[in-house]
Amino acid sequence: MGEKTLKFNSKTIHGGQKPDAAYGAVMPPIYQTSTYAQTTPGGHKGYEYSRSANPTRTALENSLASIENGSYGLAFASGLAAMDAVIKLLSPGDEVVSTNDLYGGSYRLFKKVFEKYGIKFNFVGMQHVDAIESAINNNTKLIWVETPTNPMMNIIDIEGVAQLAKKHKVLLAVDNTFATPYLQTPLDLGADIVMHSATKYLGGHSDVVAGALIVKDKKIADELYFIQNASGAILGPTDSFLVLRGIKTLHVRMQRHCENGEAIAKFLAKHAKIEKVYWPGFESHPNHEVAKSQMNGFGGMISFVTKGSSYEDAIKIVEKLKVFTLAESLGGVESLAGHPASMTHASIPKEEREKSGVVDALIRLSVGIEDIEDLIADLEQAIS
């Protein structure tokens, strides 16, 4: 059976993989080496120096390409290192149109690092594709999309934005961290680049920091491989092994994340003390129909605000949680709770945060794979 005919669950285990050539190891060994012996200058078995390539990282990169239906995968030391490589495709004077509701670290990288090198970033609400076009000009070279967004769970029409990007001959990059390829494959919808913080669902066990890029086009891939090697923010062999191991259970974990996420979203929506719940599975959620068409489920990420929108109430809730852990990050097997305004999105100015809905009373949940009864009981005791 050819790999292209494999369905997603099988791809997470077998996609891009083959037994190790040396001894037939089923799982790729951790090649903990910096350099490789050569028989003559340039005479080697495909590997010279581990910044340029490492067999364990190659195995992960092949897996990443497979599960996103891409042709080329690249593994980085973090999600932000992966984003850094994408922005390095640009030149001074180029412009980027980015969704205005995005991870605080992404905003910080754009505004505090790259803007001083002459790259301009325009932040716009992307719930309506038409609104994006007015921000595009002759200098625009890239559209940056997160969907669902962090932390407001806004849904952006990837196919619609891809058509717009092609019309204006600009690149489209999609941060697919929240959805994972289990729920959506942006390259199939017309995106040029898919990015992941592989720290999250792909690794899945809160034990590794990693980033990923996946593309179909060889020219873009070659440019990114050059940047990856030249800048050096590569993923080490042990971390590559951990992410690859995580990917092999992505499908079963995501199924439970989605089931638990739905149950908790519905529980919160009915709770007398909760004002608003942000979860793409609700028919009332903005662009719910788009989510239904481009996703295979609605994920395990939820944000909510208590009645009265009190900062103090939000802090009390996250401090009282016992099964949910108060921590940054998301996508691990354990449930996490966060307060975006003071944690993940603190680097965005308050005025800018609140424009996109990230108020001081907002709580974000990463729903894990524990027993749902325990998670609901924990939320009940913390909210009451």
C-alpha positions in Angstrom: 0.0 0.0 0.0 1.4 3.4 -1.0 1.9 6.1 1.6 -0.4 8.5 -0.3 -3.3 6.1 0.2 -2.9 5.9 4.0 -5.5 7.6 6.1 -4.5 10.1 8.8 -4.3 7.7 11.8 -2.0 5.4 9.9 0.2 8.3 8.7 0.9 9.4 12.3 2.5 6.0 12.8 4.0 5.1 9.4 4.0 8.3 7.4 7.5 9.1 6.0 9.0 6.4 8.2 11.0 3.2 7.5 13.0 0.9 9.7 16.5 2.2 10.5 19.0 1.1 7.9 21.7 0.1 10.4 19.9 -2.6 12.4 16.2 -2.4 11.4 15.2 -0.4 14.5 11.4 0.3 14.3 11.7 3.6 16.1 14.5 5.9 14.7 17.5 5.8 17.1 18.6 9.0 18.7 21.7 9.9 16.7 23.4 11.9 19.5 26.3 13.1 17.4 27.5 16.4 16.1 29.5 15.1 13.1 29.9 12.2 10.7 32.9 10.3 9.4 33.8 10.8 5.7 35.9 8.5 3.5 37.1 11.3 1.4 36.3 15.0 1.5 32.6 15.1 0.6 32.3 11.3 0.7 29.6 10.6 3.3 26.3 8.9 3.7 24.1 12.0 3.4 25.1 13.5 6.7 28.1 15.8 7.5 27.3 18.0 10.5 24.1 17.8 12.7 23.2 21.5 12.3 22.7 20.8 8.6 21.0 17.5 9.0 20.6 14.7 11.6 19.0 11.3 10.9 16.6 11.6 13.9 15.6 15.0 12.9 15.1 13.8 9.3 12.8 11.1 10.5 10.7 13.7 12.3 10.7 16.1 9.3 9.5 13.3 7.1 6.7 12.6 9.5 5.7 16.3 9.7 5.5 16.5 5.9 3.4 13.3 5.8 0.7 14.3 8.4 0.3 17.8 6.9 0.1 16.4 3.3 3.2 18.4 2.4 6.4 17.5 0.6 9.0 19.0 2.9 9.2 19.3 6.7 11.6 21.3 8.8 12.0 21.0 12.6 13.2 23.9 14.8 14.2 24.5 18.4 10.8 26.2 19.1 7.7 27.5 17.4 9.1 31.0 17.5 12.3 29.8 15.8 10.1 28.4 13.0 8.3 31.7 12.7 11.7 33.5 12.7 12.7 31.5 9.7 9.5 32.4 7.8 10.0 36.2 8.4 13.6 35.8 7.2 12.2 35.0 3.7 11.4 38.8 3.6 13.5 41.9 3.0 13.5 45.4 4.5 10.5 47.3 3.1 8.3 44.2 2.8 5.0 44.1 4.7 3.0 41.4 6.5 -0.7 41.3 7.1 -1.3 39.4 10.3 -4.5 38.5 12.2 -4.9 40.9 15.1 -5.8 38.0 17.5 -2.6 36.0 17.8 -0.2 34.5 20.3 1.6 37.1 22.3 5.0 35.7 21.5 4.2 36.0 17.8 3.3 39.6 18.2 6.5 40.3 20.2 8.6 38.7 17.5 7.0 40.7 14.8 6.9 44.1 16.6 10.0 44.0 18.8 12.4 42.1 16.7 11.7 42.3 13.0 10.1 45.8 12.7 13.4 47.4 13.5 14.8 45.7 10.4 12.3 47.5 8.2 9.6 44.9 7.9 6.1 46.4 8.6 3.3 44.4 10.2 -0.3 45.3 9.7 -2.7 43.6 12.2 -6.3 43.2 11.0 -9.4 41.2 12.1 -9.7 38.3 9.6 -13.2 36.9 10.3 -14.3 38.4 7.0 -11.9 37.8 4.1 -13.0 41.1 2.4 -11.5 43.0 5.4 -8.0 41.6 4.7 -7.8 42.9 1.1 -7.8 46.6 2.1 -4.6 46.0 4.1 -2.7 44.5 1.1 -0.5 46.8 -0.9 2.4 46.5 -3.4 4.8 45.9 -0.5 2.8 43.0 1.0 4.7 39.7 0.7 3.1 37.6 3.4 -0.3 36.9 5.1 0.0 35.4 8.6 -3.0 33.5 9.9 -3.9 31.6 13.1 -7.0 29.6 13.1 -8.5 28.9 15.6 -6.9 32.0 17.1 -5.2 32.2 20.5 -7.0 32.8 22.8 -10.4 34.0 21.2 -10.9 30.9 19.1 -11.7 33.0 16.1 -12.1 31.1 12.9 -10.5 32.3 9.6 -11.5 31.0 6.2 -8.2 29.5 5.0 -9.4 28.7 1.5 -10.8 32.2 1.1 -7.6 33.8 2.3 -5.6 31.5 0.1 -7.5 32.7 -3.0 -6.8 36.3 -1.9 -3.1 35.6 -1.4 -2.9 34.0 -4.9 -4.7 36.9 -6.5 -2.2 39.4 -5.0 0.8 37.0 -5.4 1.7 36.9 -1.7 2.6 34.0 0.5 0.1 32.6 3.0 1.4 31.0 6.2 -1.0 29.3 8.7 -0.2 28.6 12.3 -1.9 25.2 12.7 -0.9 24.7 16.4 -4.4 24.7 17.9 -6.1 22.6 15.3 -3.3 20.1 14.4 -3.5 18.2 11.1 -5.9 15.9 12.8 -8.5 18.6 12.5 -7.3 20.6 9.4 -4.6 20.6 6.7 -4.0 24.1 5.5 -1.8 23.1 2.6 -4.8 21.3 1.1 -6.8 24.5 1.4 -4.2 26.6 -0.5 -1.7 27.8 2.2 2.0 27.9 1.2 3.5 27.3 4.6 2.1 25.6 7.7 3.7 26.3 11.1 3.4 24.5 14.4 4.6 25.0 17.9 5.3 21.3 18.1 5.7 21.8 21.9 1.9 21.6 22.1 -0.3 18.9 20.6 2.3 17.3 18.3 4.7 16.5 21.2 1.6 16.2 23.4 3.3 15.5 26.8 4.6 18.8 28.0 8.2 17.5 27.9 9.7 19.2 24.8 10.0 22.6 23.2 10.0 22.4 19.4 8.7 24.1 16.2 7.9 22.9 12.7 7.3 24.2 9.2 5.8 22.2 6.3 5.5 23.2 2.6 4.8 21.7 -0.7 6.8 24.0 -3.0 10.5 23.1 -3.5 11.6 26.7 -4.0 10.2 27.8 -0.7 11.5 24.6 1.0 15.0 25.3 -0.3 15.0 28.9 0.9 13.8 27.7 4.4 16.4 24.9 4.6 19.0 27.5 3.8 17.8 29.8 6.6 17.4 26.8 9.0 21.1 25.8 8.4 22.4 29.4 8.2 20.7 30.6 11.4 21.0 27.3 13.2 17.9 27.2 15.4 17.5 23.4 14.7 15.9 20.8 16.9 18.3 18.4 18.6 18.1 14.6 18.2 16.6 13.8 21.6 13.8 16.4 21.2 13.2 15.2 17.6 12.7 11.7 19.0 10.3 12.9 21.6 8.1 14.8 19.1 8.2 11.9 16.7 7.0 9.6 19.5 4.3 12.1 20.4 3.0 12.3 16.8 2.5 8.5 16.8 -0.4 8.9 19.3 -1.7 12.3 18.0 -4.9 10.8 16.5 -6.0 9.0 19.7 -5.1 12.0 21.9 -6.9 14.5 19.7 -10.1 12.4 19.6 -10.2 12.6 23.5 -9.2 16.3 23.5 -12.2 17.0 21.2 -14.6 14.9 23.2 -13.6 16.5 26.5 -13.5 19.9 25.0 -17.1 19.7 23.8 -18.3 18.4 27.2 -16.6 21.3 29.0 -17.7 23.9 26.6 -21.3 22.8 27.0 -21.0 22.7 30.8 -19.6 26.2 31.0 -22.2 27.6 28.6 -25.0 26.4 30.9 -23.3 27.6 34.1 -25.1 30.4 35.9 -21.8 32.2 36.7 -20.4 32.2 33.2 -21.0 35.1 30.8 -19.5 33.9 27.6 -17.8 30.8 26.3 -15.5 30.9 23.2 -15.5 27.5 21.4 -15.9 27.0 17.6 -18.3 24.1 18.0 -21.2 26.4 19.1 -23.6 27.4 16.3 -23.5 30.9 17.7 -19.7 31.1 17.4 -18.6 33.5 14.7 -17.7 31.6 11.5 -19.0 28.4 12.9 -20.0 27.3 9.4 -16.4 27.9 8.2 -15.1 25.8 11.1 -17.5 23.0 10.2 -16.4 23.0 6.6 -12.6 23.3 7.0 -12.2 21.3 10.3 -12.9 17.7 11.3 -13.8 18.7 14.8 -13.6 21.7 17.1 -10.6 20.9 19.4 -9.9 21.1 23.1 -9.1 24.8 23.5 -11.8 26.9 25.2 -11.8 30.5 26.6 -14.5 32.0 28.9 -15.4 35.0 30.9 -17.3 35.0 34.2 -20.4 37.2 34.7 -19.4 40.7 35.7 -16.1 40.3 33.8 -14.1 40.6 37.1 -10.4 40.3 37.0 -10.4 39.2 40.7 -13.0 36.4 40.0 -10.9 35.1 37.1 -7.7 35.0 39.3 -9.6 33.2 42.1 -10.9 30.5 39.7 -7.5 29.7 38.3 -6.0 29.6 41.7 -8.6 27.2 43.1 -8.3 24.7 40.3 -6.8 21.3 41.4 -7.0 18.9 38.4 -6.4 21.7 35.9 -2.9 23.1 36.4 -2.3 26.8 36.2 0.5 27.0 33.7 1.5 28.5 30.3 1.4 26.3 27.2 -1.3 23.9 26.0 -1.8 20.7 24.1 -0.4 18.2 26.7 -2.3 15.2 28.0 -2.9 17.1 31.2 -5.5 19.9 31.5 -4.1 23.4 31.9 -5.7 26.7 32.7 -4.2 30.1 31.9 -4.9 33.8 32.3 -3.9 35.2 28.9 -3.7 38.9 29.9 -1.0 38.3 32.5 0.6 35.1 31.0 0.7 34.2 27.3 -0.4 37.6 26.0 1.2 39.9 28.5 3.7 41.1 25.8 0.8 42.7 23.8 -0.2 46.2 25.1 -3.4 46.2 27.1 -5.2 48.5 24.6 -4.3 46.2 21.7 -5.2 43.0 23.7 -8.6 44.3 24.6 -9.4 45.4 21.0 -9.4 41.7 20.0 -11.3 40.6 23.2 -8.4 39.6 25.4 -9.9 41.2 28.5 -8.5 40.9 32.0 -11.3 38.5 33.0 -10.6 36.0 30.2 -9.6 32.5 31.2 -8.2 30.0 28.6 -8.4 26.2 29.1 -6.4 23.5 27.4 -8.6 20.5 28.0 -6.6 17.4 28.5 -7.5 13.7 28.2 -8.4 12.9 31.9 -11.8 11.6 32.9 -14.4 14.2 32.0 -16.2 13.8 35.3 -13.1 14.9 37.2 -12.5 17.9 35.0 -16.1 19.1 35.3 -16.1 18.6 39.1 -12.9 20.6 39.3 -14.3 23.5 37.3 -17.5 23.4 39.4 -15.7 23.7 42.7 -13.4 26.5 41.4 -16.2 28.6 39.9 -18.7 28.2 42.7 
